[in-house]
Amino acid sequence: MPSQRRVVIVGAGIVGLCTAYYCRRRGFDVTVIDGRPARRDGCSFGNAGMVVPSHFVPMAAPGMVAMGLKWMWDPRSPFYIKPRLSWDLLAWGVRFWRASTRARVERAAPVLRDLHLASRALYEELAAEPGADFGFAPQGLMMLCKTPHGLAEEAAAASHARRLGVPADVLDAVGVAAREPGLAADVAGGVYYPRDCHLSPDRLMAWLERSLAAAGCRFLWETAVTGFDVADGRTARVRTASAAHVATTARVEDGPAGEAAELGDSVEADEVVLAGGIGSPAVACHLGLRLPMQAGKGYSLTLEAPRAKPAACAILTEARVAVTPMGDTLRFGGTMEMAGLDESVTPARVAGIVAAVPRYYPAFQADDFANVRPWAGLRPCPPDGMPYLGRTKWYRNVTVAAGHGMMGVSLAPVTGRVVADLLAGDRKAADATSPPPDLSLLSPDRFG
Ligand SMILES: Cc1cc2nc3c(=O)[nH]c(=O)nc-3n(C[C@H](O)[C@H](O)[C@H](O)COP(=O)(O)OP(=O)(O)OC[C@H]3O[C@@H](n4cnc5c(N)ncnc54)[C@H](O)[C@@H]3O)c2cc1C
């Protein structure tokens, strides 16, 4: 029987929208609240749009601390932590270091693999829906390696992948050229992951909003969540900074709001889902919950009329630059800059991305990017590289779906599906798209 329990989702990023989608499909009465306007930007829009079963190793992994320390001193490198006196940053660093063990990676990898694969299957279903024009392309991912040393490292990663049942083909330069005849790469070789995919994140967000509005989901825009009314271990109301305006149409360009009403400064909820991306720790704080996270700023540059395009998305591995064809355009993204909640652009980091492109793809020149405006987004990065997903034990009706770091697009559908299943009290793993039963590594309570 469909339930009409009222689910309030804080955050209209890709995780919040996918959660709304699967909750609505379960028959819940769904309201999505976001502090930004409907016509907004944010981490879920300008990203590289990759769906990556190949990315089963969390960011916190052996060797990452040493590599990070080495890169810290190069202004163009793909990784940087802005030195600052911050207890949160220090604690995050210590937790990251503690989590970067082989034993932990061995535990985390099958969990991430299963989640990514479940998400991929859900994306296939979503892409088959009417009007789902978000450019889902199951073309695989090419990890391009400039150096023999880089290729050896990626070949070792490919062996790990195959051990976990994720197909991976190690290719020499000739093999790479044969797979991507449309765009010549000057590389030692690469590893091709056929199960990976890509999509256009802006179009995905727009389609999800349209579908949700059509299905009766309410959106409260420009409505920052500022607290909760709690009684008997439950949150009964979500408090907001301003009177909440309901709009059943998702975007301004969709026409006038189908329904508009003042709700006052709070919203009643039977279930609350925290999906606020990098804003989640502050929201969780109002409930006394601790969700440690640092913002990992990344940039992307989109060429509207690229000289050439690959068929599959790619990662320029040594430079840590992602390359994704999106319709007629080609997007390049990269950098992990930890500088707090600051969305401003650091030109040297962007220059690092631009400089890497012609090294791998001689068809491009740095000048191709001269008039391209860099986009910046803040990835929500927990210290152990694993998202927070599940109910918190401290409240009977609060679920967390946040902290997806570099994998939010890839993991959003399965996250939404897991949350909807949890709220419906149903965690059966009956089919291929069902989540794995063990979510203990993702517990939102794992840091106290
Ligand atoms: C350069 C770059 C490339 C990337 N490439 C990929 C990729 O290829 N594949 C992949 O899987 N991932 C990728 N990512 C990561 C991915 O973009 C993120 O993991 C994902 O967008 C996070 O989504 P989210 O919904 O959790 O957060 P967000 O998109 O940040 O959404 C959170 C929302 O919550 C709202 N909010 C916060 N606080 C409050 C509050 N108090 N009240 C009301 N609303 C609030 C915010 O306004 C925001 O709209 C990339 C990221 C970057 C920067």
The ligand as an ORCA input file, in Angstrom:
! r2SCAN-3c Opt
* xyz 0 1
  C      34.915     19.286    -10.934
  C      34.024     18.200    -10.395
  C      33.821     17.042    -11.128
  C      33.024     16.026    -10.615
  N      32.809     14.921    -11.398
  C      32.027     13.925    -10.926
  C      31.777     12.778    -11.715
  O      32.229     12.675    -12.849
  N      31.016     11.771    -11.194
  C      30.511     11.847     -9.938
  O      29.868     10.902     -9.498
  N      30.705     12.949     -9.159
  C      31.445     13.983     -9.632
  N      31.667     15.085     -8.867
  C      31.117     15.112     -7.497
  C      29.630     15.461     -7.523
  O      29.442     16.629     -8.294
  C      29.127     15.663     -6.084
  O      29.448     14.523     -5.311
  C      27.624     15.850     -6.056
  O      27.222     16.880     -6.929
  C      27.148     16.173     -4.647
  O      25.753     16.267     -4.704
  P      24.888     16.632     -3.438
  O      23.459     16.561     -3.838
  O      25.325     15.820     -2.277
  O      25.315     18.137     -3.072
  P      24.988     19.515     -3.799
  O      24.890     19.375     -5.263
  O      25.974     20.484     -3.263
  O      23.535     19.884     -3.300
  C      23.273     20.213     -1.953
  C      22.134     21.207     -1.913
  O      21.778     21.408     -0.538
  C      21.442     22.754     -0.367
  N      21.608     23.124      1.048
  C      22.729     23.060      1.799
  N      22.493     23.518      3.035
  C      21.178     23.861      3.086
  C      20.339     24.414      4.086
  N      20.772     24.709      5.327
  N      19.036     24.672      3.777
  C      18.542     24.387      2.549
  N      19.317     23.888      1.545
  C      20.609     23.623      1.810
  C      22.423     23.512     -1.278
  O      21.911     24.788     -1.620
  C      22.529     22.567     -2.481
  O      21.653     22.931     -3.518
  C      32.427     16.147     -9.340
  C      32.604     17.330     -8.617
  C      33.390     18.343     -9.123
  C      33.560     19.614     -8.318
*
